[in-house]
Amino acid sequence: MSFREKSAWVMAALMTAAGLYYLNLVVGTSRDLGTVAPPIGIFIAYTVLVVIGSIVAQIVLAVSSPAEAQARADERERPILHRAGSRAGVVLGFGTVTALLFFLVHADGNLLFHMVLGSLIVSQIAEYALQIVLLRRSA
Amino acid sequence: MGTPPPITNRVRELREQNGGMSQAALGEAIGVTRQTVIAIEQGRYSPSLESAFRIARLFGVGLEDAFGWSED
């Protein structure tokens, strides 16, 4: 397994775990997400968890494969990373537009916040998942 | 999975003829990862023209001695 794929697996797992953690905290705060004000404390906890988790995971990966960690993506990997990012952008865009349409209908800013943040989390997970699929398909 | 590219190659054969050079060593020599060398050898990935030239020059053969076009 290449360094890029290992990194994608780790980041996908991290983003999924952090996303579920966030969702669990938000749902725990209220049964109705649409009526809950954006939980600043939970949002900060989520962000810190993702940032620190990413740094620790990348350090562990780099220590385990120092040469591969320093190497830049090669000619096969670059278009794959670009394609995964591009398609993840579509996921984010779809989620954001859907959130905006909900806002137009329901005029609920809290729901808009949760839907946009959820789209961001899902798009990140989709990006790493696509990287894994595309790297495996051409390796 | 898409159709494999119609480019054939003798990279594995050339490696073996040149002292059994490892895939990692070849990758390092031409600036790609070992996984990319594997993908080239298995015909799943067509290298860039630059990498194809680097491979051919590394083994001291012509480009068409290392790579070919499959008519199938």
Backbone of each chain as ProteinMPNN parsed JSONL, in Angstrom:
{"seq_chain_A": "MSFREKSAWVMAALMTAAGLYYLNLVVGTSRDLGTVAPPIGIFIAYTVLVVIGSIVAQIVLAVSSPAEAQARADERERPILHRAGSRAGVVLGFGTVTALLFFLVHADGNLLFHMVLGSLIVSQIAEYALQIVLLRRSA", "coords_chain_A": {"N_chain_A": [[0.847, -1.192, 0.0], [0.562, 2.185, -0.89], [2.07, 5.26, 0.334], [0.356, 7.426, -0.005], [-2.111, 6.171, -0.124], [-2.262, 4.981, 2.391], [-2.287, 7.286, 3.936], [-4.7, 8.394, 3.053], [-6.532, 6.479, 3.97], [-6.184, 6.731, 6.757], [-6.916, 9.419, 7.173], [-9.536, 9.377, 6.23], [-10.704, 7.677, 8.087], [-10.312, 9.167, 10.389], [-11.787, 11.529, 9.814], [-14.323, 10.439, 9.561], [-14.745, 9.374, 12.132], [-14.542, 11.713, 13.669], [-16.624, 13.173, 12.567], [-18.84, 11.588, 13.237], [-18.652, 11.787, 15.974], [-19.153, 14.507, 16.319], [-21.754, 14.643, 15.284], [-23.058, 12.986, 17.091], [-22.803, 14.48, 19.463], [-24.247, 16.755, 18.79], [-26.793, 15.729, 18.253], [-27.261, 14.674, 20.697], [-27.611, 16.974, 22.135], [-30.021, 17.964, 21.325], [-33.118, 16.577, 20.173], [-34.112, 17.485, 17.872], [-32.489, 18.656, 15.263], [-32.872, 20.923, 13.731], [-33.792, 22.909, 15.375], [-31.84, 23.621, 17.057], [-29.445, 25.908, 18.149], [-26.388, 26.764, 16.472], [-23.891, 24.893, 17.944], [-21.393, 26.298, 19.474], [-19.325, 25.518, 21.228], [-19.185, 22.755, 20.791], [-18.569, 22.743, 18.126], [-16.039, 23.94, 18.147], [-14.665, 22.013, 19.631], [-14.833, 19.878, 17.866], [-13.348, 20.885, 15.691], [-10.797, 21.231, 16.834], [-10.261, 18.587, 17.507], [-10.111, 17.413, 14.948], [-7.963, 18.842, 13.782], [-5.752, 18.373, 15.551], [-5.794, 15.586, 15.55], [-5.258, 15.073, 12.827], [-2.679, 16.112, 12.567], [-1.216, 14.494, 14.371], [-1.67, 11.969, 13.206], [-0.452, 12.27, 10.692], [2.176, 12.71, 11.486], [2.806, 10.254, 12.673], [2.565, 8.571, 10.432], [4.565, 9.669, 8.824], [6.85, 9.175, 10.343], [6.887, 6.42, 10.253], [7.277, 5.916, 7.548], [9.545, 7.577, 6.383], [10.922, 8.332, 3.979], [9.023, 8.042, 1.912], [7.142, 9.805, 2.861], [8.274, 12.267, 2.45], [8.407, 12.469, -0.249], [7.005, 13.935, -3.156], [3.71, 13.842, -4.65], [3.514, 11.638, -7.398], [3.534, 11.398, -11.056], [1.374, 9.711, -11.654], [-0.158, 9.797, -9.365], [-0.842, 12.5, -8.968], [-2.952, 13.443, -10.848], [-4.973, 11.81, -9.86], [-5.361, 12.65, -7.215], [-6.213, 15.196, -7.757], [-8.568, 14.717, -9.214], [-10.116, 13.413, -7.272], [-10.403, 15.484, -5.413], [-11.801, 17.298, -6.955], [-14.234, 15.973, -7.469], [-15.127, 15.686, -4.879], [-15.631, 18.289, -4.345], [-17.927, 18.674, -5.808], [-19.728, 17.216, -4.293], [-19.73, 18.775, -1.965], [-20.72, 21.153, -3.029], [-23.273, 20.343, -3.9], [-24.454, 19.662, -1.445], [-24.371, 22.136, -0.167], [-25.954, 23.779, -1.819], [-28.366, 22.428, -1.548], [-28.773, 22.886, 1.163], [-29.113, 25.643, 1.109], [-31.482, 25.828, -0.356], [-33.227, 24.605, 1.424], [-33.101, 26.523, 3.368], [-34.33, 28.666, 2.095], [-36.918, 27.734, 2.005], [-37.589, 27.028, 4.664], [-36.469, 29.006, 6.235], [-34.574, 28.706, 8.269], [-31.854, 29.308, 9.99], [-30.2, 27.866, 11.669], [-30.493, 25.24, 10.848], [-29.417, 25.532, 8.34], [-26.708, 26.004, 8.979], [-25.977, 23.531, 10.155], [-26.404, 21.802, 8.011], [-24.617, 22.733, 6.042], [-22.161, 22.417, 7.339], [-22.263, 19.664, 7.712], [-22.224, 18.855, 5.047], [-19.668, 19.643, 4.375], [-18.128, 17.923, 5.968], [-18.928, 15.42, 4.941], [-18.074, 15.717, 2.307], [-15.324, 15.807, 2.635], [-14.802, 13.242, 3.603], [-15.666, 11.835, 1.379], [-13.752, 12.666, -0.468], [-11.366, 11.462, 0.462], [-12.137, 8.798, 0.329], [-12.543, 8.519, -2.416], [-9.933, 8.955, -3.299], [-8.714, 6.617, -2.337], [-10.104, 4.627, -3.798], [-9.5, 5.351, -6.482], [-6.697, 5.299, -6.489], [-6.271, 2.608, -5.974], [-7.433, 1.484, -8.201], [-5.731, 2.048, -10.271], [-3.39, 0.862, -9.58]], "CA_chain_A": [[0.0, 0.0, 0.0], [1.388, 3.38, -1.006], [1.946, 6.231, 1.411], [-0.857, 8.234, -0.257], [-3.298, 5.389, 0.231], [-2.276, 4.89, 3.863], [-2.703, 8.595, 4.438], [-6.125, 8.562, 2.763], [-7.269, 5.611, 4.906], [-6.117, 7.315, 8.106], [-7.697, 10.657, 7.2], [-10.954, 9.015, 6.08], [-11.138, 7.142, 9.382], [-10.337, 10.291, 11.33], [-12.909, 12.413, 9.493], [-15.56, 9.718, 9.871], [-14.884, 9.313, 13.594], [-14.805, 13.066, 14.168], [-17.963, 13.541, 12.107], [-19.818, 10.87, 14.064], [-18.543, 12.388, 17.312], [-19.86, 15.795, 16.243], [-23.181, 14.352, 15.098], [-23.544, 12.438, 18.35], [-22.914, 15.57, 20.427], [-25.335, 17.652, 18.381], [-28.058, 15.012, 18.457], [-27.421, 14.564, 22.146], [-28.057, 18.268, 22.661], [-31.455, 18.091, 21.037], [-33.617, 15.577, 19.23], [-34.442, 18.175, 16.636], [-31.324, 19.451, 14.856], [-33.268, 22.19, 13.132], [-34.136, 23.932, 16.354], [-30.696, 23.858, 17.935], [-28.508, 26.931, 17.681], [-25.073, 26.169, 16.231], [-23.194, 24.713, 19.211], [-20.03, 26.803, 19.289], [-18.391, 24.693, 21.994], [-19.031, 21.46, 20.11], [-17.886, 23.024, 16.862], [-14.616, 24.155, 18.465], [-14.115, 20.709, 20.024], [-14.698, 19.098, 16.629], [-12.242, 21.44, 14.901], [-9.543, 20.907, 17.53], [-10.066, 17.138, 17.36], [-9.686, 17.12, 13.571], [-6.635, 19.418, 13.538], [-4.753, 17.634, 16.322], [-5.795, 14.207, 15.033], [-4.584, 15.061, 11.524], [-1.236, 16.334, 12.777], [-0.658, 13.285, 14.996], [-1.709, 10.873, 12.228], [0.56, 12.511, 9.657], [3.495, 12.51, 12.104], [2.995, 8.797, 12.821], [2.807, 8.031, 9.088], [5.865, 10.158, 8.348], [7.905, 8.467, 11.085], [6.921, 5.027, 9.811], [7.799, 5.871, 6.167], [10.081, 8.93, 6.189], [11.274, 8.629, 2.584], [7.783, 8.203, 1.141], [6.421, 10.984, 3.348], [8.894, 13.478, 1.899], [8.247, 12.49, -1.708], [5.785, 14.569, -3.661], [2.879, 12.947, -5.462], [4.14, 11.469, -8.717], [2.682, 11.707, -12.227], [0.135, 8.908, -11.599], [-0.948, 10.184, -8.199], [-1.323, 13.888, -9.031], [-4.307, 13.576, -11.402], [-5.922, 11.103, -9.001], [-5.662, 13.541, -6.089], [-6.965, 16.314, -8.325], [-9.901, 14.226, -9.563], [-10.847, 13.161, -6.024], [-10.748, 16.79, -4.853], [-12.811, 17.9, -7.818], [-15.522, 15.3, -7.248], [-15.558, 16.024, -3.519], [-16.18, 19.641, -4.46], [-19.305, 18.533, -6.296], [-20.5, 16.783, -3.115], [-19.869, 19.956, -1.111], [-21.607, 22.082, -3.725], [-24.639, 19.796, -3.861], [-24.94, 19.795, -0.075], [-24.545, 23.552, 0.155], [-27.135, 24.264, -2.553], [-29.523, 21.822, -0.885], [-28.95, 23.616, 2.425], [-29.663, 26.967, 0.784], [-32.878, 25.647, -0.756], [-33.95, 24.382, 2.672], [-33.182, 27.813, 4.063], [-35.338, 29.463, 1.406], [-38.247, 27.206, 2.329], [-37.854, 26.99, 6.107], [-35.884, 30.19, 6.887], [-33.972, 28.226, 9.515], [-30.401, 29.493, 9.899], [-29.517, 26.792, 12.395], [-30.473, 24.074, 9.958], [-28.448, 25.864, 7.284], [-25.368, 25.781, 9.54], [-25.729, 22.092, 10.315], [-26.346, 21.148, 6.696], [-23.373, 23.114, 5.356], [-21.053, 21.744, 8.023], [-22.387, 18.237, 7.379], [-21.762, 18.688, 3.658], [-18.203, 19.772, 4.399], [-17.59, 16.678, 6.533], [-19.174, 14.329, 3.984], [-17.228, 15.916, 1.12], [-13.954, 15.425, 3.001], [-14.769, 11.777, 3.639], [-15.773, 11.393, -0.02], [-12.467, 12.913, -1.135], [-10.402, 10.414, 0.845], [-12.639, 7.519, -0.201], [-12.249, 8.515, -3.861], [-8.487, 8.759, -3.455], [-8.425, 5.19, -2.128], [-10.644, 3.865, -4.936], [-8.773, 5.664, -7.715], [-5.316, 4.811, -6.348], [-6.29, 1.138, -6.085], [-7.836, 1.106, -9.545], [-4.618, 2.177, -11.22], [-2.152, 0.344, -8.982]], "C_chain_A": [[0.883, 1.243, 0.0], [1.145, 4.33, 0.171], [0.668, 7.054, 1.255], [-2.102, 7.473, 0.183], [-3.405, 5.231, 1.743], [-2.805, 6.188, 4.459], [-4.202, 8.807, 4.23], [-6.977, 7.71, 3.711], [-7.332, 6.251, 6.286], [-7.004, 8.552, 8.189], [-9.203, 10.372, 7.052], [-11.504, 8.506, 7.411], [-11.281, 8.267, 10.4], [-11.553, 11.188, 11.085], [-14.25, 11.745, 9.805], [-15.802, 9.69, 11.378], [-15.227, 10.687, 14.157], [-16.207, 13.525, 13.766], [-19.041, 12.875, 12.942], [-19.838, 11.428, 15.49], [-19.342, 13.697, 17.358], [-21.373, 15.566, 16.164], [-23.8, 13.864, 16.401], [-23.742, 13.546, 19.392], [-24.086, 16.487, 20.094], [-26.685, 16.993, 18.634], [-28.339, 14.872, 19.949], [-27.934, 15.854, 22.758], [-29.555, 18.461, 22.442], [-31.887, 17.012, 20.073], [-33.909, 16.211, 17.881], [-33.29, 19.09, 16.247], [-31.73, 20.834, 14.375], [-33.567, 23.278, 14.139], [-32.981, 24.255, 17.294], [-29.8, 24.944, 17.337], [-27.161, 26.27, 17.444], [-24.276, 26.095, 17.529], [-21.722, 25.092, 19.077], [-19.002, 25.919, 19.999], [-18.118, 23.37, 21.306], [-18.271, 21.644, 18.805], [-16.381, 23.221, 17.095], [-13.961, 22.823, 18.836], [-13.873, 19.839, 18.799], [-13.479, 19.572, 15.832], [-10.891, 21.082, 15.53], [-9.218, 19.422, 17.373], [-9.518, 16.806, 15.968], [-8.259, 17.622, 13.324], [-5.553, 18.611, 14.254], [-4.648, 16.196, 15.819], [-5.049, 14.1, 13.711], [-3.081, 15.19, 11.694], [-0.585, 15.067, 13.342], [-0.594, 12.148, 13.978], [-0.629, 11.047, 11.171], [1.971, 12.329, 10.216], [3.795, 11.016, 12.225], [3.313, 8.173, 11.463], [4.19, 8.422, 8.577], [7.016, 9.444, 9.046], [8.029, 7.028, 10.596], [7.459, 4.891, 8.384], [8.378, 7.235, 5.804], [10.383, 9.282, 4.732], [10.032, 8.903, 1.748], [7.037, 9.469, 1.551], [6.971, 12.261, 2.731], [8.684, 13.594, 0.395], [6.94, 13.16, -2.103], [4.989, 13.547, -4.466], [3.494, 12.841, -6.855], [3.105, 11.665, -9.831], [1.382, 10.902, -12.257], [-0.772, 9.4, -10.474], [-1.561, 11.577, -8.324], [-2.722, 14.012, -9.656], [-5.372, 12.878, -10.563], [-6.34, 12.009, -7.837], [-6.524, 14.711, -6.562], [-8.414, 15.893, -8.616], [-10.748, 13.996, -8.296], [-11.291, 14.488, -5.4], [-11.86, 17.452, -5.643], [-14.19, 17.287, -7.558], [-16.053, 15.569, -5.839], [-16.151, 17.427, -3.5], [-17.614, 19.619, -4.946], [-20.22, 18.13, -5.136], [-20.774, 17.98, -2.207], [-20.85, 20.948, -1.74], [-23.057, 21.627, -3.667], [-25.247, 19.986, -2.469], [-25.232, 21.242, 0.283], [-25.782, 24.127, -0.542], [-28.41, 23.701, -1.929], [-29.835, 22.564, 0.419], [-29.579, 24.984, 2.164], [-31.134, 26.88, 0.385], [-33.751, 25.405, 0.479], [-34.14, 25.704, 3.407], [-34.26, 28.695, 3.427], [-36.753, 29.034, 1.796], [-38.564, 27.378, 3.812], [-37.347, 28.218, 6.865], [-35.27, 29.832, 8.242], [-32.443, 28.28, 9.387], [-29.625, 28.39, 10.601], [-29.394, 25.535, 11.535], [-29.469, 24.297, 8.826], [-27.026, 25.584, 7.762], [-25.054, 24.289, 9.606], [-25.585, 21.396, 8.959], [-25.053, 21.488, 5.947], [-22.183, 22.421, 6.012], [-21.073, 20.244, 7.734], [-21.897, 17.959, 5.967], [-20.247, 18.75, 3.587], [-17.554, 18.481, 4.901], [-17.734, 15.536, 5.525], [-18.271, 14.48, 2.752], [-15.776, 15.538, 1.41], [-13.811, 13.903, 3.026], [-14.823, 11.228, 2.214], [-14.445, 11.574, -0.754], [-11.456, 11.81, -0.808], [-10.838, 9.049, 0.305], [-12.334, 7.417, -1.704], [-10.765, 8.329, -4.128], [-8.133, 7.278, -3.345], [-8.875, 4.38, -3.347], [-9.798, 4.092, -6.189], [-7.323, 5.194, -7.651], [-5.275, 3.291, -6.53], [-6.59, 0.709, -7.52], [-6.651, 1.149, -10.52], [-3.314, 1.66, -10.629], [-2.118, -1.174, -9.013]], "O_chain_A": [[1.828, 1.348, 0.782], [0.156, 4.215, 0.896], [-0.018, 7.347, 2.234], [-3.021, 8.038, 0.777], [-4.492, 5.332, 2.312], [-3.649, 6.189, 5.356], [-4.892, 9.327, 5.106], [-8.015, 8.161, 4.196], [-8.393, 6.308, 6.907], [-7.754, 8.721, 9.151], [-10.033, 11.04, 7.669], [-12.616, 8.851, 7.812], [-12.242, 8.313, 11.168], [-12.26, 11.56, 12.022], [-15.19, 12.399, 10.255], [-16.912, 9.947, 11.846], [-16.097, 10.812, 15.019], [-16.893, 14.189, 14.543], [-20.032, 13.505, 13.312], [-20.889, 11.527, 16.122], [-20.094, 13.955, 18.297], [-22.155, 16.2, 16.871], [-24.904, 14.262, 16.772], [-24.737, 13.547, 20.118], [-24.817, 16.935, 20.977], [-27.604, 17.619, 19.162], [-29.483, 14.942, 20.4], [-28.615, 15.832, 23.783], [-30.253, 19.046, 23.271], [-31.096, 16.577, 19.237], [-33.943, 15.522, 16.862], [-33.124, 20.166, 16.821], [-31.008, 21.807, 14.592], [-33.591, 24.457, 13.786], [-33.124, 25.062, 18.213], [-29.448, 24.892, 16.158], [-26.817, 25.313, 18.137], [-24.011, 27.125, 18.149], [-20.907, 24.292, 18.617], [-17.947, 25.611, 19.445], [-16.977, 22.913, 21.24], [-17.442, 20.817, 18.428], [-15.557, 22.723, 16.327], [-12.842, 22.537, 18.412], [-12.855, 19.155, 18.695], [-12.681, 18.762, 15.36], [-9.96, 20.679, 14.832], [-8.071, 19.042, 17.139], [-8.582, 16.019, 15.83], [-7.444, 16.918, 12.728], [-4.561, 18.212, 13.644], [-3.55, 15.656, 15.679], [-4.295, 13.152, 13.494], [-2.305, 14.477, 11.056], [0.456, 14.623, 12.858], [0.412, 11.443, 13.893], [0.035, 10.082, 10.795], [2.862, 11.853, 9.513], [4.9, 10.57, 11.918], [4.219, 7.346, 11.352], [4.895, 7.611, 7.976], [8.035, 9.142, 8.425], [9.128, 6.478, 10.53], [8.038, 3.859, 8.044], [7.786, 7.972, 5.016], [10.127, 10.406, 4.3], [9.985, 9.862, 0.977], [6.392, 10.122, 0.732], [6.233, 13.222, 2.512], [8.772, 14.684, -0.169], [5.907, 12.97, -1.462], [5.521, 12.527, -4.905], [3.941, 13.839, -7.42], [1.962, 12.045, -9.579], [0.389, 11.359, -12.824], [-1.995, 9.418, -10.612], [-2.67, 11.813, -7.846], [-3.6, 14.628, -9.052], [-6.531, 13.294, -10.549], [-7.524, 12.118, -7.518], [-7.437, 15.155, -5.865], [-9.358, 16.619, -8.304], [-11.93, 14.336, -8.254], [-12.417, 14.604, -4.917], [-12.749, 18.088, -5.076], [-15.186, 18.002, -7.443], [-17.261, 15.669, -5.626], [-17.066, 17.712, -2.728], [-18.425, 20.452, -4.541], [-21.338, 18.631, -5.01], [-21.896, 18.178, -1.74], [-21.704, 21.509, -1.053], [-23.959, 22.426, -3.416], [-26.393, 20.412, -2.328], [-26.22, 21.539, 0.955], [-26.559, 24.866, 0.063], [-29.41, 24.406, -1.798], [-30.993, 22.833, 0.737], [-30.46, 25.426, 2.901], [-31.934, 27.745, 0.74], [-34.864, 25.922, 0.576], [-35.194, 25.968, 3.987], [-35.006, 29.382, 4.126], [-37.661, 29.859, 1.904], [-39.656, 27.813, 4.178], [-37.745, 28.449, 8.007], [-35.427, 30.556, 9.225], [-31.826, 27.417, 8.763], [-28.527, 28.024, 10.18], [-28.358, 24.872, 11.498], [-28.767, 23.376, 8.41], [-26.23, 24.993, 7.033], [-23.993, 23.847, 9.165], [-24.746, 20.511, 8.79], [-24.467, 20.625, 5.294], [-21.303, 21.902, 5.326], [-20.025, 19.629, 7.535], [-21.236, 16.951, 5.717], [-19.618, 18.006, 2.834], [-16.567, 18.008, 4.339], [-16.791, 14.783, 5.284], [-17.767, 13.491, 2.221], [-15.079, 15.015, 0.54], [-12.826, 13.352, 2.535], [-14.117, 10.277, 1.881], [-14.06, 10.732, -1.566], [-10.779, 11.293, -1.696], [-10.007, 8.247, -0.121], [-11.922, 6.365, -2.195], [-10.378, 7.632, -5.066], [-7.36, 6.75, -4.145], [-8.124, 3.553, -3.864], [-9.424, 3.14, -6.873], [-6.779, 4.737, -8.656], [-4.363, 2.757, -7.16], [-6.07, -0.3, -7.998], [-6.591, 0.372, -11.473], [-2.238, 1.989, -11.131], [-1.15, -1.779, -8.552]]}, "seq_chain_B": "MGTPPPITNRVRELREQNGGMSQAALGEAIGVTRQTVIAIEQGRYSPSLESAFRIARLFGVGLEDAFGWSED", "coords_chain_B": {"N_chain_B": [[-14.099, -0.843, -13.713], [-11.851, 0.694, -16.0], [-10.971, 0.344, -19.555], [-7.822, -1.165, -20.172], [-4.901, 0.753, -21.013], [-3.72, 0.92, -24.455], [-1.012, 0.397, -24.545], [1.864, -1.462, -24.551], [4.567, -2.966, -22.654], [8.033, -3.656, -21.836], [9.114, -3.493, -19.366], [9.407, -4.954, -16.964], [10.883, -7.134, -17.895], [13.196, -5.84, -18.803], [14.145, -4.862, -16.392], [14.81, -7.228, -15.124], [16.776, -8.138, -16.81], [18.739, -6.356, -16.264], [20.352, -6.879, -13.952], [18.384, -7.54, -12.157], [17.068, -5.31, -11.126], [15.279, -3.616, -8.573], [11.754, -2.821, -8.218], [11.33, -0.611, -6.654], [13.808, 0.662, -6.795], [13.928, 1.296, -9.494], [11.749, 3.012, -9.639], [12.659, 5.076, -8.012], [14.805, 5.934, -9.528], [13.619, 7.04, -11.779], [11.856, 8.825, -10.777], [9.279, 8.197, -9.772], [6.747, 6.503, -7.786], [7.016, 3.228, -6.215], [4.628, 1.902, -6.518], [3.648, 3.024, -8.824], [5.449, 2.103, -10.727], [4.79, -0.592, -10.588], [2.171, -0.434, -11.558], [2.669, 0.392, -14.166], [4.098, -1.805, -15.19], [2.133, -3.74, -15.066], [0.464, -2.887, -16.97], [-1.566, -1.169, -16.342], [-1.293, 1.48, -16.181], [-0.252, 4.102, -18.243], [2.865, 5.468, -18.702], [4.079, 8.877, -18.536], [5.431, 10.652, -21.365], [7.921, 11.622, -20.744], [8.69, 10.001, -18.544], [8.701, 7.549, -19.832], [10.809, 7.88, -21.638], [12.837, 8.223, -19.758], [12.922, 5.685, -18.59], [13.648, 4.078, -20.793], [16.152, 5.187, -21.459], [17.527, 4.703, -19.107], [17.846, 1.948, -19.175], [19.283, 1.744, -21.426], [18.139, 1.392, -23.959], [16.12, 1.779, -26.948], [13.164, 3.826, -27.226], [11.032, 2.442, -28.409], [11.846, -0.092, -27.993], [11.347, -0.529, -25.425], [8.7, 0.144, -25.066], [5.511, -0.532, -26.567], [2.815, -0.637, -29.009], [-0.382, -1.891, -28.645], [-2.425, -3.516, -30.921], [-4.815, -4.71, -30.459]], "CA_chain_B": [[-12.719, -0.578, -14.098], [-11.787, 1.068, -17.396], [-10.168, -0.478, -20.445], [-6.401, -0.885, -20.015], [-4.346, 1.51, -22.141], [-3.21, 0.01, -25.493], [0.45, 0.472, -24.597], [2.537, -2.602, -23.928], [5.938, -2.602, -22.253], [8.946, -4.731, -21.431], [9.836, -2.925, -18.226], [9.802, -6.024, -16.044], [11.946, -7.893, -18.564], [14.401, -5.005, -18.795], [14.648, -4.844, -15.008], [15.434, -8.521, -14.831], [18.011, -8.216, -17.609], [19.72, -5.414, -15.715], [20.726, -7.238, -12.587], [17.232, -7.697, -11.266], [16.789, -4.042, -10.432], [13.972, -3.667, -7.894], [10.757, -1.83, -8.657], [11.551, 0.616, -5.873], [15.006, 1.328, -7.325], [13.549, 1.883, -10.789], [10.89, 4.158, -9.347], [13.5, 6.174, -7.504], [15.659, 6.414, -10.625], [12.87, 7.834, -12.772], [11.045, 9.821, -10.085], [7.894, 7.799, -9.479], [6.672, 5.572, -6.665], [7.059, 1.802, -6.558], [3.289, 1.516, -6.958], [3.492, 3.455, -10.211], [6.204, 1.138, -11.533], [3.96, -1.804, -10.642], [1.038, -0.144, -12.448], [3.201, 0.416, -15.546], [4.424, -3.178, -15.591], [0.889, -4.507, -15.228], [-0.299, -2.302, -18.074], [-2.716, -0.412, -15.832], [-1.008, 2.91, -16.286], [0.714, 4.475, -19.281], [3.695, 6.548, -18.168], [4.234, 10.078, -19.357], [6.499, 10.52, -22.363], [9.181, 11.86, -20.035], [9.057, 8.802, -17.781], [9.006, 6.485, -20.796], [12.184, 8.139, -22.092], [13.763, 7.968, -18.645], [13.056, 4.226, -18.448], [14.409, 3.571, -21.934], [17.548, 5.645, -21.343], [18.133, 4.026, -17.956], [18.223, 0.589, -19.575], [20.108, 1.837, -22.629], [17.434, 0.885, -25.142], [15.276, 2.776, -27.586], [11.817, 3.928, -26.661], [10.168, 1.382, -28.953], [12.298, -1.381, -27.457], [10.771, -0.641, -24.083], [7.243, 0.296, -25.129], [4.907, -0.842, -27.854], [1.384, -0.311, -29.147], [-1.183, -3.083, -28.884], [-3.478, -3.254, -31.906], [-6.066, -5.366, -30.031]], "C_chain_B": [[-12.643, -0.308, -15.595], [-10.937, 0.116, -18.209], [-8.686, -0.147, -20.246], [-5.88, -0.109, -21.219], [-3.696, 0.566, -23.151], [-1.684, 0.03, -25.607], [1.046, -0.717, -23.853], [3.939, -2.16, -23.501], [6.733, -3.822, -21.826], [9.728, -4.318, -20.192], [10.296, -4.019, -17.259], [10.984, -6.816, -16.616], [13.267, -7.12, -18.529], [15.002, -4.909, -17.39], [15.41, -6.119, -14.716], [16.744, -8.689, -15.59], [19.111, -7.323, -17.056], [19.953, -5.663, -14.228], [19.566, -7.346, -11.622], [16.958, -6.443, -10.455], [15.398, -4.1, -9.797], [13.036, -2.595, -8.447], [10.956, -0.511, -7.921], [12.74, 1.401, -6.429], [14.701, 1.987, -8.669], [12.688, 3.128, -10.561], [11.697, 5.359, -8.889], [14.333, 6.78, -8.632], [14.91, 7.311, -11.604], [11.9, 8.822, -12.122], [9.576, 9.492, -9.925], [7.915, 6.811, -8.312], [6.75, 4.125, -7.164], [5.7, 1.349, -7.086], [3.055, 1.919, -8.411], [4.272, 2.535, -11.151], [5.396, -0.149, -11.688], [2.806, -1.599, -11.63], [1.487, -0.13, -13.91], [3.436, -1.019, -16.024], [3.169, -4.014, -15.838], [0.008, -3.943, -16.328], [-1.518, -1.521, -17.628], [-2.515, 1.083, -15.97], [0.031, 3.137, -17.38], [1.55, 5.63, -18.767], [3.7, 7.752, -19.097], [5.382, 9.834, -20.338], [7.863, 10.687, -21.691], [9.625, 10.614, -19.264], [9.406, 7.647, -18.711], [10.437, 6.656, -21.311], [13.189, 7.831, -20.983], [13.998, 6.467, -18.474], [13.934, 3.67, -19.571], [15.886, 3.948, -21.814], [18.258, 4.94, -20.195], [18.623, 2.636, -18.345], [19.023, 0.575, -20.876], [19.45, 1.239, -23.865], [16.61, 2.031, -25.745], [13.874, 2.756, -26.988], [10.924, 2.777, -27.131], [10.661, -0.018, -28.579], [11.683, -1.611, -26.072], [9.243, -0.605, -24.115], [6.722, -0.007, -26.526], [3.433, -0.468, -27.856], [0.628, -1.584, -29.462], [-2.318, -2.745, -29.836], [-4.819, -3.828, -31.476], [-6.996, -4.382, -29.342]], "O_chain_B": [[-13.293, -0.997, -16.381], [-10.28, -0.78, -17.679], [-8.327, 1.028, -20.161], [-6.371, -0.297, -22.332], [-3.173, -0.478, -22.764], [-1.137, -0.29, -26.662], [0.761, -0.94, -22.676], [4.431, -1.117, -23.931], [6.179, -4.872, -21.5], [10.867, -4.743, -19.994], [11.437, -4.009, -16.796], [11.947, -7.122, -15.913], [14.323, -7.691, -18.256], [16.222, -4.879, -17.229], [16.5, -6.101, -14.145], [17.694, -9.294, -15.094], [20.288, -7.523, -17.357], [19.775, -4.785, -13.384], [19.747, -7.254, -10.408], [16.657, -6.504, -9.263], [14.45, -4.582, -10.417], [13.463, -1.612, -9.052], [10.776, 0.565, -8.49], [12.701, 2.628, -6.527], [15.159, 3.096, -8.945], [12.879, 4.159, -11.206], [11.463, 6.493, -9.31], [14.54, 7.992, -8.679], [15.489, 8.228, -12.187], [11.206, 9.565, -12.815], [8.725, 10.381, -9.938], [8.978, 6.343, -7.905], [6.577, 3.84, -8.349], [5.624, 0.515, -7.989], [2.343, 1.231, -9.142], [3.806, 2.225, -12.248], [5.326, -0.724, -12.774], [2.504, -2.481, -12.434], [0.759, -0.591, -14.789], [3.024, -1.394, -17.121], [3.149, -4.883, -16.709], [-1.076, -4.464, -16.587], [-2.406, -1.236, -18.432], [-3.468, 1.857, -15.884], [1.056, 2.457, -17.436], [1.001, 6.678, -18.427], [3.372, 7.653, -20.279], [6.193, 8.925, -20.157], [8.825, 9.993, -22.021], [10.79, 10.222, -19.323], [10.302, 6.857, -18.414], [11.186, 5.684, -21.408], [14.25, 7.257, -21.23], [15.125, 6.029, -18.244], [14.851, 2.888, -19.322], [16.763, 3.116, -22.043], [19.442, 4.617, -20.292], [19.684, 2.197, -17.9], [19.397, -0.491, -21.368], [20.121, 0.652, -24.714], [16.434, 3.088, -25.139], [13.466, 1.794, -26.337], [10.159, 2.212, -26.349], [9.972, -1.009, -28.821], [11.527, -2.747, -25.623], [8.579, -1.241, -23.297], [7.399, 0.228, -27.527], [2.879, -0.041, -26.842], [0.946, -2.281, -30.426], [-3.081, -1.809, -29.598], [-5.852, -3.483, -32.05], [-8.089, -4.757, -28.918]]}, "name": "protein", "num_of_chains": 2, "seq": "MSFREKSAWVMAALMTAAGLYYLNLVVGTSRDLGTVAPPIGIFIAYTVLVVIGSIVAQIVLAVSSPAEAQARADERERPILHRAGSRAGVVLGFGTVTALLFFLVHADGNLLFHMVLGSLIVSQIAEYALQIVLLRRSAMGTPPPITNRVRELREQNGGMSQAALGEAIGVTRQTVIAIEQGRYSPSLESAFRIARLFGVGLEDAFGWSED"}
